[in-house]
Amino acid sequence: MTDNKLHRRDFLKIAAVGVATVAGARAMSRAEASSGGEKGPHQWAMVIDQAKCNGCGYCTLACRAHNDVSPDISWNVILPAGEVGGHQVFLPRPCMHCEHAPCVEVCMVGASYYRPDGIVMMDYDKCIGCRYCEVACPYQARSFNWEAFEDTNPAVPEWGQPEVDRRPRGVPEKCSFCYQRIDRGMSMGLKPGVDPDATPACVVVCPTGARIFGDLNDPESEFSKIIHSQYTVRLRDELGTAPRVYYVPAEAEDFEEATS
Amino acid sequence: MIAKLKARLPKPTLWLAWLAFLGLFLFTGVTAGVLVLWKGLSVTNLTDYVPWGLWITIDLSSIALAAGAFSLCAAVYLIGLKRYQPIARTATFVGLIGYSMAMLCLFIDIGRPFKFYQALIYWNTHSLLWEVTMCVILYFTVLLLESMPIIANWEWLRNRFPKLTAKMSHVHHYAPYLAIAGLFLSSLHQSSLGATYGVLKARPFWYKPEMSVLFMLSAIIGGISMTLFASMLASRLTSKAKINDALIERVSHFIGWALVGYFYWRFWDTLSMTYTYEPGRTEGLHLITTGPLAFNFWIGEVLLGIVVPMILLLNRKTRLNPFWRMAALLMVVGGVVAFRWDINLSGALVLVSYLPGQPTVSYASYTPSLVEWAAGLGVIAYGLLAFSLGVRYLRVVDHRLTDEEHETVKVTATEPVTV
């Protein structure tokens, strides 16, 4: 009898250790995943030159058309960001596609996730609509679908044609760096950031060329050249989210050149 | 004819009036719930800035007020304070109701209610809400098992399925094991609900480690107070409820001292952590000390929620007086609810700008819509109804009852050594 008991206890001990090991290993692999995940050969990123942005809002409209976004929602907002040298300056804000994205870390079902190319993606089918990601995002980049978007999209066809499905009611949505354009373009042998058909719609439509899209891993990309030669900032960098959207701040001299 | 009908109708009693009163709230609650499922969350006043509001407060409060179950079960079955077993029994049932209320409330609060099961299929073990979900579901199972002997008290069930009820009563033999599971699961998620807020860098007023401690402490205090208050109230209203006043008085004394600790923690957390200006955090503090949440904080949380009941429960004279003791326990419950409301809003209402340069802070606003109130009150009415039925039919508050002794380790004497 006592033998039997001992065995049972041993078994329980072994089982407990086993479960703890598996759980720990799983948690560790997850922790790794949430700090960037497996990185592919490309790391897409964007730099926005605030000196060139004139706040026209074309990017917002092109985004709404290509991604079939409701007029109540902006994946890409343009905020007034004060005056520099007597000129109004703007700050366009897409999703930052953070390397350490709070939204991915907090999502209970893993509906927000990292693609190997660095894009922070949403799996709208997995999402249950708890809105934890929305609370966690330091950039207010997420908008919840409080109601279903069933009307015709006023941005279509003037600003482009929808390339992705509409999101259902009850999920938060956000900018995806036009992953559909990148994926399709690359499958056709095009280069994102160079060929318009493989580049996010907001970058293509920008009339002043304020947005540059490219590969962080490619030193020859225009994007890399800018971030290595010019002073750039990232939003709320102190939080450690490591955004993949960079800004070249506007200086007073930028506007002097333009006027002279 | 009318006289005949009248004779058929049950006599109006206080019990029926209470049921009708709850029925009214249940009806509007169900109507509001259907409206939410049909129209979506656009019928709420929630926004992208404040996506969590009244329902989250109700959900967090019902989980907190259910915490008497794990704390009292741990005290009885693990620490060995067996004399409190009858109260633990009431607490278990209150816990069961609390968790079912929380799940009901969450069901309408999530954007895609009918996809709730996906929370079980897709796992992000890194997420605190994943952990909370798992713990809540597992703990609800534990509570169901712990409540089996209580449900077996239902006379109709006893007569109809005597064998089943005998089996259900037998679950009590595993009470110590269930208490271990309950303590483990509850300590995890009660504190993690605080950490859910505490890990969010984007919201400076929430971003602090002591959120977990505060949630845990307030849950234990509020949960036990809820159970004690409900027991005392039931015993005054119906002869079906019998309390052991001496037991309640002793636990209340403990609550009084626990409030001293909680007071210290809340004071330390709230008033001393913002010594220097920090964008967002200081504004959050202003919201609760001088802003729109000030009344709720100073009166609801501090004065009525902690200080007054602390004095009433530590002072022997007032503690022995059932009226003052009940008042004090109810104040503690109210204080915990006020705490959940303040925590949720003080963080959510403060928006820190992400523009480069000096961070600026702006305020959002939120007042629950009529539908939110109706659905929320409906959930509360459900909880009250379930407890009332429990008191009437399951003898949930019967502190003379002691379940049969649970299984203890049987030590058989070794055979006498014969030389």
Interface residues (C-beta under 8 A of the other chain):
Chain A: A23 R26 A27 R30 A31 A33 S34 L79 A81 G82 L91 R93 P102 E105 V106 C107 M108 V109 G110 A111 K126 C127 I128 G129 C130 R131 Y132 E134 V135 A136 C137 P138 Y139 Q140 R142 S143 F144 N145 W146 E147 A148 P168 R169 G170 V171 P172 V233 L235 R236 L239 G240 T241 Y247 P249
Chain B: K39 G40 L41 S42 L46 D48 Y49 P51 W52 D109 I110 G111 R112 K115 F116 Q118 A119 I121 Y122 W123 N124 T125 H126 S127 L128 L129 W130 T133 T196 V199 L200 K201 A202 R203 A348 L351 V352 Y354 L355 P356 G357 P359
